[in-house]
Amino acid sequence: MARRDKKLWQFKVSFALAIAMLFLVFGYFTQSFLEIRKVQPVRVAIERVTGASNQGEIRPEAAPSTEQEDQELPE
């Protein structure tokens, strides 16, 4: 027991640091969660998917022009 009494201040400091770190980590995840909810990732994903499909519709129109250029080169 005598040895434990000598190191009691180290235990208190370590415990206080561990509690402080726990609160900091909890606060970080809470802030991250709230920021993600503001961005609304589902809507962003839907907009990107619809944007990609719109670009896919534009590309076939551009493809025939490159085919015409390829046909003009051998002549």
Backbone hydrogen bonds, N-H to C=O, Kabsch-Sander energy under -0.5 kcal/mol:
donor,donor_aa,acceptor,acceptor_aa,energy
5,D,1,M,-1.8
6,K,2,A,-1.3
7,K,3,R,-1.1
8,L,5,D,-0.9
11,F,7,K,-1.8
12,K,8,L,-2.1
13,V,9,W,-2.3
14,S,10,Q,-2.7
15,F,11,F,-2.6
16,A,12,K,-2.3
17,L,13,V,-2.4
18,A,14,S,-2.3
19,I,15,F,-2.3
20,A,16,A,-2.4
21,M,17,L,-2.5
22,L,18,A,-2.2
23,F,19,I,-2.2
24,L,20,A,-2.1
25,V,21,M,-2.6
26,F,22,L,-2.4
27,G,23,F,-2.5
28,Y,24,L,-2.2
29,F,25,V,-2.3
30,T,26,F,-2.1
31,Q,27,G,-2.5
32,S,28,Y,-2.5
33,F,29,F,-2.4
34,L,30,T,-2.2
35,E,31,Q,-2.2
36,I,32,S,-2.3
37,R,33,F,-1.9
38,K,34,L,-1.3
39,V,35,E,-1.5
40,Q,36,I,-1.5
43,R,40,Q,-0.7
44,V,40,Q,-1.6
45,A,41,P,-2.4
46,I,42,V,-2.2
47,E,43,R,-2.5
48,R,44,V,-2.3
49,V,45,A,-2.3
50,T,46,I,-2.6
51,G,47,E,-2.1
52,A,48,R,-2.2
53,S,49,V,-2.1
54,N,50,T,-1.9
55,Q,51,G,-2.0
56,G,52,A,-1.9
57,E,53,S,-1.3
58,I,54,N,-1.2
59,R,55,Q,-1.9
61,E,57,E,-0.6
61,E,58,I,-0.5
62,A,58,I,-1.2
63,A,59,R,-1.8
65,S,61,E,-0.6
66,T,62,A,-1.2
67,E,63,A,-1.8
68,Q,64,P,-2.4
69,E,65,S,-1.7
70,D,66,T,-2.0
71,Q,67,E,-2.0
72,E,68,Q,-1.6
73,L,69,E,-1.3
75,E,71,Q,-0.6
